[in-house]
Amino acid sequence: MSPGSLGKTYANGDFIVRQGETGDCMFAIQKGRVEVLKSGKGGEIRLAVMEEGEIFGEMAIFEREVRSATVRALGEAQVLTIDKKTFLRRVQEDPSLAFNLVRILSSRIRRLSAEIAELRPGSAPRSQDTLSLTEAERQIERRSTPDRRTRKERRTSSERRERTERRSRAATSGTAT
């Protein structure tokens, strides 16, 4: 730890938290950068690079779950550890801290939702030509179907009942033979 600082200094490549460990605190990056990594079947995937002023590990304050990702220093990084008790005390002193944390989490959810939408099949943005073609197809379909829709809309409940009864009689007579 550097003299006169509250945070701990990590060297390049040092692990700050590891996926699967039990956590009970969050972290604030005071200097430097860190990378967030997720291990899976295909190996490690970099989820994010975080810089000075950003926080991570906040889920451990709210949940009693293991760490969902690994965080490692990219170059030298100074990181402040904030335990649950300290966090709650500071929120009581300054409630805007809670609002800022919710804002950060909301921003992350929005970013992740956009990334998921890009990865899902059929959700990729189409080219302008494809959109035009689709609109042209819709117009052709509208021209060919209004007669059918109008007839369906014009049917009365007695007509529908009569039609159902005819189908029922036809089915009965077909099974009786």
C-alpha positions in Angstrom: 0.0 0.0 0.0 1.3 3.5 -0.9 1.9 5.9 2.0 -0.9 8.4 2.5 -3.4 6.4 0.4 -6.4 4.4 1.5 -6.4 1.9 -1.4 -4.2 -1.0 -2.1 -1.9 -0.9 -5.1 -1.9 -3.9 -7.5 0.8 -4.6 -10.0 0.0 -5.5 -13.6 -1.8 -8.9 -13.8 -2.5 -9.1 -10.1 -5.9 -10.5 -9.3 -8.2 -8.3 -7.2 -11.1 -10.7 -7.1 -11.5 -14.2 -8.6 -14.7 -15.7 -10.1 -16.2 -18.2 -7.7 -14.8 -16.6 -4.5 -17.1 -15.5 -1.8 -17.3 -11.7 -1.6 -18.4 -9.3 1.1 -17.1 -6.0 -0.3 -17.0 -3.7 -3.3 -14.2 -1.8 -4.9 -13.5 1.7 -6.2 -10.7 2.3 -8.7 -8.6 5.2 -7.5 -5.9 5.1 -10.2 -5.2 2.9 -13.2 -7.3 0.3 -15.0 -8.6 -3.2 -14.4 -10.2 -5.8 -16.7 -13.2 -7.9 -15.8 -13.0 -11.5 -17.0 -15.6 -14.3 -17.1 -14.6 -17.9 -17.3 -16.7 -20.2 -19.4 -16.6 -23.3 -21.5 -14.7 -21.5 -24.2 -12.1 -20.0 -21.8 -11.9 -16.5 -20.4 -13.8 -13.7 -22.0 -13.1 -10.0 -21.3 -16.4 -8.4 -20.3 -15.0 -4.9 -19.6 -12.1 -2.6 -18.9 -12.7 -0.2 -16.1 -10.9 2.9 -15.2 -10.3 5.5 -12.4 -13.6 6.5 -10.7 -15.5 3.3 -11.6 -16.7 0.7 -9.1 -17.0 -3.1 -9.2 -17.9 -6.0 -7.0 -21.0 -4.2 -5.7 -23.2 -7.3 -6.1 -21.4 -8.8 -3.1 -22.8 -6.0 -0.9 -26.4 -6.9 -1.8 -26.2 -10.7 -2.4 -24.7 -13.6 -0.6 -23.4 -15.2 -3.8 -19.9 -16.0 -5.1 -18.1 -13.5 -7.4 -19.5 -13.7 -10.9 -16.3 -12.6 -12.6 -12.5 -12.2 -12.1 -11.0 -8.7 -11.9 -7.3 -8.2 -12.7 -5.1 -5.1 -12.8 -4.1 -3.8 -16.2 -0.8 -2.1 -15.3 -0.5 -0.6 -11.9 -3.8 0.1 -10.2 -4.8 1.5 -6.9 -8.1 0.2 -5.6 -10.1 1.0 -2.5 -12.0 -1.8 -0.7 -15.4 -0.9 0.7 -17.1 -3.4 3.0 -20.9 -3.6 3.5 -20.9 -1.9 6.9 -18.9 1.1 5.6 -21.0 1.4 2.5 -24.3 1.4 4.5 -22.9 4.0 7.0 -21.8 6.2 4.1 -25.2 5.9 2.4 -26.9 7.0 5.6 -24.6 10.1 5.7 -25.1 10.8 2.0 -28.2 9.1 0.4 -27.1 10.4 -3.1 -24.4 7.6 -3.0 -27.2 5.0 -3.2 -28.8 6.9 -6.1 -25.5 7.1 -7.9 -25.0 3.3 -7.5 -28.4 2.6 -8.9 -27.6 4.9 -11.8 -24.4 3.0 -12.5 -26.2 -0.4 -12.3 -29.0 0.9 -14.6 -26.4 2.0 -17.1 -24.8 -1.4 -17.0 -28.1 -3.2 -17.5 -28.9 -1.0 -20.5 -25.5 -1.7 -22.1 -25.9 -5.5 -21.5 -29.4 -5.5 -22.9 -28.2 -3.8 -26.1 -25.4 -6.4 -26.3 -27.8 -9.3 -25.9 -30.1 -7.8 -28.6 -27.2 -7.7 -31.0 -26.2 -11.3 -30.3 -29.7 -12.8 -30.7 -30.7 -14.2 -34.1 -33.1 -12.1 -36.0 -32.4 -9.0 -33.9 -29.5 -7.7 -36.1 -30.4 -4.4 -37.8 -31.4 -4.9 -41.4 -30.1 -2.9 -44.4 -32.3 -0.2 -45.8 -32.9 -2.3 -49.0 -34.2 -5.2 -46.9 -36.5 -2.9 -45.0 -37.8 -1.4 -48.2 -38.4 -4.9 -49.6 -40.3 -5.9 -46.5 -42.5 -2.8 -46.6 -43.2 -3.5 -50.3 -44.2 -7.1 -49.4 -46.5 -5.8 -46.6 -48.2 -3.5 -49.1 -48.8 -6.4 -51.6 -50.2 -8.5 -48.7 -52.5 -5.8 -47.6 -53.9 -5.5 -51.2 -54.6 -9.2 -51.4 -56.2 -9.8 -48.0 -58.7 -7.0 -47.2 -61.6 -8.9 -48.8 -61.1 -11.9 -46.5 -60.7 -9.7 -43.5 -63.8 -7.7 -44.4 -65.9 -10.9 -44.8 -64.7 -12.2 -41.5 -65.5 -8.9 -39.8 -69.0 -8.9 -41.4 -70.0 -12.4 -40.1 -72.5 -12.2 -37.3 -72.5 -14.5 -34.3 -75.4 -16.5 -35.7 -73.5 -17.1 -38.9 -70.5 -18.3 -36.9 -72.7 -20.6 -34.8 -74.4 -22.0 -38.0 -71.0 -22.6 -39.5 -69.8 -24.4 -36.4 -72.9 -26.6 -36.3 -72.4 -27.5 -40.0 -68.8 -28.6 -39.3 -69.9 -30.6 -36.3 -72.6 -32.4 -38.4 -70.1 -33.1 -41.2 -67.7 -34.5 -38.7 -70.4 -36.6 -37.1 -71.7 -38.0 -40.3 -68.1 -38.7 -41.5 -67.4 -40.8 -38.4 -70.8 -42.6 -38.5 -70.1 -44.2 -41.9 
